[in-house]
Amino acid sequence: MAHLLMVESWVGSMSRLLPRAIREGGHEFTFLTRDLHHYLRAAPEGTAHPLLGARNILTADTNDLGEAPATGPGIPDGGLLPYVERLHRSLGFDGVLTSCDYYLPAVARIAEHLGLPGPSYAAVSAACRKDRTREVLAAAGLPGPGYARCADLAEATAAAAELGYPLVLKPVDLCAGMFVRRVDDERQLTEAHRALAGFPVNARGQRREPVVLLEELLDGPEVSVETVSYGGRTRVVGVTDKSIGGAPAFIETGHMFPAALDAEQAAGARETALRAVAALGLDEVVAHTEIKLTRRGPRVVEVNPRPAGNRITELVRHVTGIDLAAACVEVALGREPELTPRDTGLRSAAVGFLVPERAGVLEAIDGRDRLDAEQAELIEVQLAEPGRAVKAAGSNNEYLGHLMAGDPEGPGARARVEDLLAQLCPRMVSL
């Protein structure tokens, strides 16, 4: 039995998948957070809270790696590194991990500090900063969009005039599509830049970098490549497709695994992801690389040094039997994960998200009762309950639920999910 240190987590699906993988692997974990209430106020629906399975639940300032003074009652003196070093001496950790993007660099630094397995801090930091990723990939010769890193609106306006519209404006250090916007002219650029500037601190209390990334708008379908790196070798588990909506935002409305691609497209996506992971120097990591299949060839959107979110890991598991959450645990322990596919009876699996188009209080989801007749074909159903306050979706954080279905014959899972989602209609009461 191994003992892992888990530093923060998401509140969504990975908060359940990662503890489950630890438990099913015969291991245990200590959970470390700066704000326990962040998790307790959002227990997963219909399940025991995943933190109940922790061996220990401890509090420390997970945003401070250095030697800053204590920041609140019950917070230990000193920075996070000295604190986890003392914990390691008394509790003994075999690995350290997180499912939250904002703590991936901190976890890599802790692993290096304690001499535990894991990807290098430099590689993870570069992957988690979208501007630095662009620089590394360009230096390695991977073709990408034209881009500019802009310190302020004046720089962004000048860069946009040089790059040419349409463009995509991105924060360099947020996730889930937050504040990523298509801009077609200077007015839209100004609006998008000001909206992002009004969000100086992320949801975990970390001060954001004020710079923005402007990128050429890439054409073509988007896919993600799920990989596992261990011992200097990266293996491709598969390619997932992605549907996008909510313009001018880029909201993920659904995924299917495996992506319905021809052999040339699939090979191009796989090779591009492998080159990107290698260029960043990522190893001992499960990665999720997003790629646009443009007319000029595959182009990297971003490289995420953690398992895919939005239920993609479950799509992979239902089709191949490969558990990427378990693989994440194994590489964090310095072990080669089991990645042999097995026949699950499904040839494709898809998930679709119910995306709110306007704000209000959810009164009901019309058509919900029709799903009862389709239960045999559905793998997962999760829908918001009436009474929930809703805002119009601007990122992947505002879903009203999801449906997941599979196809035992071929790539028909996406069509099935889309057909069922089309029968659902959220009914709102104005605030």
N, C-alpha and C positions, 0 to 999 in steps of 0.2 A: 504494500500500500504506500503510495506517494502522497506527499503533502504539498499542495500548491498555495501560493499567495495570489489572490485575485484582487487587483487594485481597481476599484470602481467597475461599473458595468453599464450597459444600456438598461432601460426599464422595459423595453419591448421584448421581442421573441428571443434574442440571443441571451437575455437574462435567464431564460428557462433552458435553452439548449446547452449552454456551456456548463452550468451546474449538473444537468442531466448526464452530460458526457463524462464529467469528472466522477460522478457516482457510479455510472455503469462501467467505468474503467477500473473500479475498485479503489478509487482514491478519495481524498478529502481536501477541503480547502478552508483557508482563513480569508475572510472578506475584510478589506480595508477601504474606508470611505471617509470623506470629509463631512458628509451630510447624510446621515442615515435616513432622515425624514424624506429625502428625495426618492427613496425606494419604497418606504412604507406607505406613502400616500398613493401609490399606484401599483398595488398588488395585481398580478395577472389574473384575468377573469377566469373563474371556475377551477383554479388550481391552487395547490398549496404554495405559499410564497417561497421562491427558490432560496431565499436567504435562510430559511428554516433548516436547510441542510448544511449550513456552514459549521465547521468545528469551532471557530471563533469569529466574532464580529467586532472589529476595532475601529477607532476613529483617529485620524491624523490629517494634517493638512496635505492632501495629495497634490495640491497645486504648487508646493514649495519643495523643490529638490535640494535646495541649499541649506544654509545655516540661519535662515530667518527666524526671528523670535516667534513664540507661540501667538496664535491669532484668535483664540477663544477659549472658553472654559472646556476643560477636558482634553485640549489639544496638547500633545507633548512638546516640550521645548526642543529647539533644533529643527533642522530640515528633515525631509522624508528619508533621505539616504541614511543618515545616522540612526534614525528610528527603526527602519527595516533591518538595519544591521544588528541592532539589539534584539529585535524580534527573531531574527534568523538564529542568533546564538541560543535563544531560549526555546523556540518552537521548531526550528529546523525545517527549512523549505527545500523542496526538490525542484521547484520551478516557479515562475511568476508569469502571470498573464492578465489580460483584460479583454473585454469585448467592446470597449468604448474608444472611438477614434481619438478623443482628446487626451487619452492617457497612454496611447501606444508608445510615444517616445519615452515617457517616464518609466514604463515597464521595461523597455529595452535598456535604459540607464541603470535601473535597479538590478537587472540580470547581470549586466557587466560588473557592477559594483560588488555583487555577492558571488560572482563566479559561477552563475547558473546558466543553463542553455538559453539560447534565444538569438534573434537577429541583432546585428550591430546597431548601436544607437545612431550612428551617422546615417546608415541606410534607412532606418525607420523615419528619422527626422526629415530626410530628403523626400521620402515617399509621402509623408503627411503634410508637406508644404507644396501646394500646387505650383508655385512659381519655381521652387527649387527643382521639382520633378521635371519641369519643362527644360531647365538649364542642363540637367544631367542627361536627359534623353537626347537633346540636341547635340551635346558634346559627344555622345556615343554614336551619332549618325542616324538615329531613328527619325524618319520624316514625321513632321508634325505640323500643326497649324501655325500660321504667323501669329506672334503674340508680343505683348509688351507688359512689363511690370511697372505699375504707375503708383507713385507716392501720394498723389492728390488728384483732385478733379482737373486742374489745369494740365497736368501731365497726361491724364487719361484723354482729355479732349484733343490734345495735340497728337497723341499716339493713334487715336481713332481716325483722325484725318489722314494720317500716313498709311495705316493699315487698310482703311476703307470699310464702310458698312456693307452688310450686316455683321455684327460682332456679338460675342458673348462676354458679359462682364461676370467675373467670379471673385468671391473672397478667396484668399489663399489658404485659409485655415478653418473653414467651416465644413460641414458634411450634410448629408441628406438633401442636397440640392438647395440649401438655404441661401437666398439672395442671389442665386445664379439666374441671370436674365439675358434674354436676347434683346439687343438694342439696334434699332434701325436708323437712328439719327441722333443728333446732339441733344435734343430735348429728352429723348428716352435715356440716353447715357447719363445725363444730369440727374434725372429722377432715380434711376437705379443706383447711382453712386451715392446720392444723399440718403436713400433708404438704408443702404448698407452702413453708411457712416453713423446712422442712428442706432446701430447695434454694436457698441464698442466692446461688450463683454459677452462671452458665450454662456450657454445654459449651465455651465459648471463653474462659473465665476472666474474664468480665465480671461485676462485682457487680450483682445485680438490684435493682430498686426493690422495697421490702418491701410496697408497697401492693397491694391486690387490687381487682378490679372485680366487683361483684355486679350481675347483670342478670336481668330478668324472663325466664322461659323462653318462647321463641317457638315457636308451633306451625307446622306445615306443612312442605312439602318445602324442601330447600336447594339452591340453584344457585350458580354463579359466573359472572360476566360478565368476559370477557377483552377488554381494551381497549388501544389504543395512542394515546398523546397526543404530538402534535408540532405546533409552531408555533401553540399556542393552540387547537388543535382535537383533540377526542378521538373516535376511531372505535371502534365496537363490532365486534369480530371474530366474536363469537358467545357463546352461553350454554351452559354445561356443567352437567349435573346431578350430584348427589352422593348416595351412600348412606352412612348412618351406623350404626355399631354400637358394641358394647363398653360399654353403659351400666353405671355412671353416667358413664363417660368418653364422649368424642365422637370416635370413631375413624373416619376415612374408609375405607370398605371397597370403594368403587368409584366410577367416574365414567363418564358417556357424553356424547359430543359428536356432534351438538347435542342439547341437552336436549329431551325429548319434552313440549313445552308447547303449550298453545293460544295463539292470537295475542295475547290480552289479557295472559296471564301473561308471555309473552316480552317484550312491549312494556313492561310494568311493571318487569320486571327490568332491561331495558336503560336505561330512563329513570332509574331509581333509581341505577344505577351511574354514569351520566353526571353526575347531580347531586352524588353523593358525591365523585367525582374533582374536579369543579369547586370544590366547597366547600373541599376541602383545598388547592386551588391547585396540583395536580400537573400538570406538563407535561414533555415530553421523557422519557417513561417508559412502559414496558409495565406494566399493572396488572391485578390479579386481585382482583375485588371479590366477596365472598361475601354472599349475600342469602337470607333466609327469605321464602317466599311464604305469608304468614299470611292468616287469614280477614279481617284488617283491611287487607290490602294488603302490598306488599313492604317488608321491613325489613332494613337493612344489618347484617350480622354483623361484618365487618371489611373494610378496604381494604388490600391488600398492594401496595406500589409496586415490584413486580417480576413477572416471568413466573410463571405458575402452576407448582406442583410436582406431584408424584405422577403424572407422565407426561401431564398434561393438554395440555401444549404439543405433545406428539407426537400425541395424539388430534386436535387441531386441524389439524396438518400433514397427517395421513393423510386427513382428510376434505376440507379446503379447499386444501391446498397452501401455506398461509400458515405461515411459519416464525417463531414468536414469539421464539425465541432469536436469530435473525438480526435481527429487528426491534429487539430489545434492544441489539444491537451497533450498529445504524444510528443509533438515537436517541442513544446514548452518544457517537457521533461527530458529532452535530448534523446528521444527514441524515434526510430523510423516507423511511421504509421502504416497501417494496413490499407492499401489502396486498390485491392483486387476487386473488380466489379463482379456482381452476381446477378442472376436473373431474378428480378422482383415481380415479374408479370406485367410490368408497365413499360411502354416504349417512349412515352413522353408524359410530363407532368407540367401543369401551368398554374399560376396564381394570378388573380386579378384583384385590384383594389378599388373600393368604393370611394370616390373622390368628391368631397363637397364643393359645390360651385358657388355657394353663397353662405353668408353668416346667419346665425340665428340659434334657436334652441331646437334640438331634434325632437319632433313630436312622434314620428314613427318612420319606419322604412317600409313603404308599401311594396308588396310582392314578397315580403319575407316568408309568409306562410307557404308560398309555392315551392320554396326550397325543401320543404318536408318531403314532398313527393320525389325529390331528386337525391335524397340522402345517400342512396346506395352508390351513386356516381361521384359523390363529393368526398374528398379526403379531409378537408378542413372547411369549417364555416365559423367565422368570427365577425359579428356585427355589433355596432355600438347600440347601447340601450337608450330608450327615450329619456329625455331630460338633460342630455349632454349639451353643453354649450359648444357651438361649432363656429369656426371661421372659415372663410373661403380659402381653399388650399393654395399655398404659395410654395410649398416644399413637400417632401415625403413624410412630414411629421403630422399631417392633418387628416389622415385616412379615417373613414367611418367603418372600416372593417375590410375583410378579404374573403375570397372563395378560392379553394384549390381543388383541382380535379385531375385525373389521369386518363390516359388512353392506352389500352393494352395492345393496340394494333399498329399505331404509328403516330405521326405528329398532329393528332387531332385535339390535344388537350386544350390548346389556346382557344380554339373556336368554341369548345364546350363552355369554358369559363366565361368567355365574352357573351355568349348567348344567355347564360344565367344572370350575369351582372346586368344585362340590358333589361331584365325583368324587375330590377330593384330601383326604387325611386325614393330618396330621402325627402321627407316632408318636414319643413321648418316653420317655426313660429318666430317672427321677428323679435329681436331683443328690445 
